[in-house]
Amino acid sequence: MTTEIHPEILRERAVVALTAARARTAGLTETVSDRDLTAQHSPLMSPLVWDLAHIGNMEELWLLRNVAGRESMRPEIDPLYDAFEHPRSERPKLPLLGPEEARRYAAEVRGRVFDLLERTPLEGTELLSGGYVFGMIAQHEQQHDETMLITHQLRRGTAVLTAPDPDPPQGPPLAAAEVLVPGGPFTMGTSAEPWSLDNERPAHTRDTAPYWIDTAPVTNADYRAFMADGGYREPRWWAAEGWEQIRAHGIEAPLFWHREGDAWSRRRFGVTEAVPGDEPVLHVSWYEADAYARWAGRRLPTETEWEKAARYDPGTGRSTRYPWGDADPTPAHANLGQRHLRPAPAGSYPAGASPLGVRQLIGDVWEWTASDFLPYPGFRPFPYREYSEVFFGPEHKVLRGGSFAVDQVACRGTFRNWDLPVRRQIFAGFRTARDDA
């Protein structure tokens, strides 16, 4: 059951979440020139100015039209910002709002939304219950903020974003490279998290055999060992489609890595630096993660195994919201919210460890799993099919855990991300698992 929360507390949560998202959007769009805002930095990504106006359009659609019943403010722009009507590669050719007009539009929508939030009862309909629709819009904006951060990484030019580096790991070092997760049932998914999205629902029981899982994500140093052993030249480690992909594109390292003699450097938000061995590897596809796991004599964890390692407390038998319990994340628990522009070293955040001692399950890097993106038993699309249902199937692989680019409003132990297995521009790494022999 969802715990009843006073409406004024819900309103304050919504205001905080929406305000934080808009501040981040501003930081990502006001640090570059109008030329950079309207340029397409990769055919995989939209121009930043499209994301900016799309954020406002989505907010207007769901809050001002669906909740308040108002007429469209700019009906002529709706088709331009429908993500399913125009693929990303075509969006620069559209008659998009310019940077200043997009900012004014998004700001006007937000002003009306805050007025609406003050007087709307957060009950009576499924959209309003628990402030769901406001939380959905805050999550949507933060998801686009992560997308825009990916565009910043793909952008060529001088660095425009800054953030302090994560602190060195605090507390005791990792006790072991892997831990045993006991077999048996646990509760996967949620029926209680008020702002959980449709693909996280409903809560249901899953059963696993015992298995071992890495206590930290695979590091750059680990991955370099795979590369040095000819990992990219040996087809036996690769799924057939992955082998075809790396051969067709001449891939021999994670995206943004460059060889300099016997050393490797990388480009990170406009800065070129040596690849740090102790950080989780980043910008690898599912095929690369899968090949590494096979080379290491291991495998990727299934989505079920990942969530059990992240949420199951063997002492109580409960599934918690986060690895450390039910409390919202703090900077001591996880690397979230673009506080840093890189993952923290492997083994960081002992306060965020699971009861079994697994670290960095939340934040730092998205983690590829072995699983296809499929609905849970009893799934029901809400409030629209295009968020999850149209992506279900073997074409997309599930990622879990969030990255340093994810805000806490869009990250929890049940949150499910998905992408095509060829994708490398996303902030994705992985950890490995093995059966309990």
N, C-alpha and C positions, 0 to 999 in steps of 0.2 A: 504494500500500500504506500502511496505517496504521502509523506508527512505534510499536514496542513501548515502553510506559511502565511503570516498576516499579509494582506494585500499591500500595505505600505512598504513592507520589507521587499516584496516582489517588485514593486515599482522602483525602489532604490537600486535593487540588483540590475534591473533592466537599464536604468539610466547609467549606472556605472559601466555596464558592458557595452552599451551603445556609444558612450562617450570615449571609452578606451579604444574601441575600434576606429572611430572617426579620427582620433588623434594620430593613430598609427597610419591610417590612410593619408592624412595630410603629410606626415613625415616622408612617406614613400613617393608622393606626387609633387611636393614643393621643393624637393632637393635637386631636381633636374630641370632643364630648360623645356620650353614648350616644344621645341623640336624633338627632344628625347621623349616627351610625353606622347607625341603623335606618331613617332616612328615605330616600326615593327622590328624589334631587336632579334626575333627569331620567328620563323613560320609556325613554330610550336606554341607561340604565345600571342596574346592580343596586345595592341598598343596600350600603354598604361592609361591613356585617356578613355579608352573603351571601358576598362574595369571601373574607372571612377564614375562614369555616368551609369553603368550597369548597376553598381551598388545602389545609387539613388533610385533607379527605375524599379529594382526589386523591392526596395523599401516602400516606395509609393504603391506598387501593386498590392502587396500583402497587408500593409498597415492602413494606408489611406483609402484604398479602394475596397479591399475585402473586409477589413474590420470596420472602418468608418462609413463605407458605402458612398464615397465621393466619386465624382467624375474624374477621368484621367486629366492630369495637368498638361501633358504633352502627348496626345494620342498618336501623333505622327512619328514619334521616336520609338514607340514600343517595338516594332519589328527590328529596328537597328540593334537593340540590346537584348533580343531573345537569343540566348546561347545556343538553342537548338536550330534556329533558322539560318544562322551564318557561321560556318566553321572559322576558327581563329585565323587561318591563312587568308581569308577573304575580308576580314574586318577592316583593314586599312583602306580598302577601296570604297567603303560606305561613307555616306555624308554624315559623319559623326559630329556631335557637339564639340566645339573647340574647348581648350583647357579652361578658360575663364567661364564660359557658359556651362560647362559640365560642373564646375565647382559651385556656381550659383544655384544650379538645379538641385544638386545633392544637398546643399545647405538649406534651400527652401523646403525641400521634403523633410529634412530632419527637424526644422523648426516646427512644422505642422505635426510631426510625429510626437514630439515632446508635449505639445498641447494636448494631443489625443491621449497620451499615456496618463496624464494627470487626472483625466475624468472618465477613463474607460474601466468598467468593472472587470477584474481579472478572473472571471468565472462565467458560467452560463453556456459556453460553447467549448468545443474541444480546442479550437485555436486559442482561445483566451485563457483557458484553465491553466493556472500556475504561471501565467505570463508567457506561455509557450511561444506564441508567434513573435513576441519581442525578442525572446532568446534565440529563436530561429534566425531572425534578421541579424542579430549581433554575430552569430556564428557565421552566417553567410558573408558578412563583410570581412571578418577575420580570415576566412578561407580565401577570399580574394586578395587580402593583404599578403598572405603567404604566396599566392600566385604572382603578385606584383614583385615580391622579393625575389622570386625565381627569375623574373624578367630583369631585375637589377643585376643578378648574377650573370645573366646572358649578355647584358649590355656591355659594349666596348667603350672604353674611355676612362677618365680619371675617377678615382674613388669619390663617392658623394655620401656614403653612409658610414657612420662610425659607431662603435660600441666597445666597451671594455671587454677584454678577454675573460673567460671563466677563471675562477681561482684554481690553483692546483688542488688535486684531491685531498680532502680533509678526512681525518679519522683513520680507522684501521684499514689496511690494504685488503684486497680480496682474499678470502680464506682458501678458495679453490677456483679453478678455471671453469668448473661446471657444478651444477647441483642436481640432485635427484628429486623429481617431482613425483609424489606418490600417486599410484593409480586409484581409480574410483570415481564416483560422481561428483560433479560440482555444478553450480548455477552459472550459466553463461547468458550474456545479454542482460537487459533490464526492463522492468515494467514500472519502475519507481522513479527513476531519474527524470525530473520534470522537464528538462530541456533536451532530453535524448532524442535523436532523430530516428526516422522510421526503421532504418536497417539495423538499429541496435536492439529493436524490440521484436517479440516479447522475451522476458526471462524464460529460460527453459533448462532442463537438466541435460548435461552431456557426461559421458563416461570416457575415461582415458585409461590406457595401460600405463604403468610407470615409464618415465622417460627422463633423460638427462638434457639439460639446457645450459647454454653458456651463461655465466654470471655477469658478463658484460658484452657489449657489441663487439664484433670483429673489428680490429684496428687496422690502420694504414700499414703498420709494420707486418701484421699477420698477412694482409693482402699482398704486400710486396713479396713475401715469401712464395706465394702462389704464382705471381708474375715471374719471379726469378727462376722458378722451376719449370718454366715454359707453359704455364697454365693457359695462355692465350693461343698457344700453338698446338695444343693437344686435343683433338676432337672428342676423345673418350669422356672428357669431363662435361661436355656440353649437350644440352638438349638440341635436337636437330635444327630447330628454328633459331636458337641462339647462336649456334655455330655458323649458320648461314648469315646471320646479322653481323657478327664481328668480322667475318671474311669479306662481306660486301662493302663494309664501311672502314675496313682497316683499323679496327679498334684493338688497342693493345694495353690500355690502362683506363682507370676511371675517367669520366668526363672532367675536363679542365686540368688534367695532369699533363706535364711536358717533361721529357727526358733532357737532362743537362749533364752530358757525360755519363758517369755512373750513378748520378743522383737524379731525383725527381723533384720538380717544383709544381706548383699549382697556382691558378688564378682564382682569387677569392674576392668578389666585390671590388674589382679594379686594382687589387694589390697582388703582386706576384711574390710568392714565399716558398720556402722549402716545405715539402710535405711532412707534417709532424707525425712521427711514428706512433705516438700514444693516443691519438684521436681515433674515434670510430671512423671507418671508411665511409665515404660519402659520394653521391653521384654515381652509383652503380645500378645497373638494370637488374631485374629479376633473374635474367639469364646469367649474368655475372655472379650474382649471389649464389644461385643454384650450382654453377660450375665450381666455385670455391668450395662450397659445402661437400660436393662429391670428391674433389681433390683431397680434402681434409679427412675423408672417410666418415663424413657425417651427412646431415641433411638439413634443410630448412624446417623449422617447426611448423606444424599446421596452425591455422588460426585458433583452433580450440586449445591446442597446447600453449600457444602464446598467452591467451587470456587466462588460462588456469594458472600459469606461472605468475601472472601479473595480479590476479585478484583472489586466488584461493588461499585462505588461512587454515592450514591443517590443524591448528590448535583449537579453532572454534567451528570449523566446517563451513564458515561463511564465505561468501564472495563479497569483497569490499569494493568501494568505488575506485580506489587507487591501490597501488602496491603497499603503501604505508598505512592505509586505513581509509577512513571516510572523510577526513578533513581536506579542505581545498588545498591545492598545492601552494607552497611558498618557495622563495629562492633557495631555501635549504633542501627542498625535495627534488627539484628538477630544473632543467635548463629549458625554459619556455618563454614565449612572448617577445622574441627578438631582443631580449635583454643583452644577448651576445650574438655575434654574427658568425658563430662557429660552434661545433660540438665541444663539450668539455672532455678532458681526457678520460679514457676508459677507467672505470673504477670510482668515478666521482659520485657524489651525493649519497653517502651511506644512509642519511636520514630518509631517503626515498626508496630504500631497498624493500623488497617483499619479505614476508616472514621467513622464506627459505633462503634469503640472502642474495637474491637476484637484483642487480642494480641497473639503473638507467633504462628501465622499461617505459618510462614516460619522459618525453623530451629528448633532446640531442639529435637523434636521427629517426625518421620513419623506418620501420623494420619490415622488410619483405617476409611474407609467410608462404608456405607451400600451397595455400588454398585458393581456389577460385572464389570470386565474389558471388555469393548465392544468398537467397533469403533464408531467414530462420523459420522454423516451423511456426505457423500462425502469423507470418508477416502480413501486414496490411499497409499499402501505400498511404502516406499522409504527410503533408496535405496535397502533394502532387506527385504523379508517377515519375516525372522526369528527374527527381532527386536521386532515387536509387533504382527503381524497378527496371528502367530501360537499360541499365548497365549490368544486370545480373547475367551470369553465364561464364563460360570458360575463357572468354577473351580477356577478362580482367583478373588480376591477382590482388589479394588483400594485403594491405600494409597496416601495421599497428603501431601505437605508442606515441606518435607525434614527433616533431623535430624542434630544434631551437626556434624555428620560424612559426610555430603554432602557439596561439594564445590559449590560456587555460579554459576559456569558455568553450572552445572547440576541441578539447582534449580530455579524455577520461579513460578509465580502464575498459569501457565498453565501446569506445569510439572506433568506427571502421572507416578506413580510407581504402581506395582502390585505384589501380592504374594499369595501363597496358604493360606487359612484361618487358618491352623494349625501352621504356622511359628511363632516361638517365639525368635529365635536368632537375628532377625533383630532389628534395633533400632526404634521400633514402640510403640506408645502409642495411645491416642485418645482423642477426646472431644465429648460431647453429644449434642443432639438437641431435640426439641419437636415441635409439631404442635402448631400454634396459635389458642387456643380454642375459 
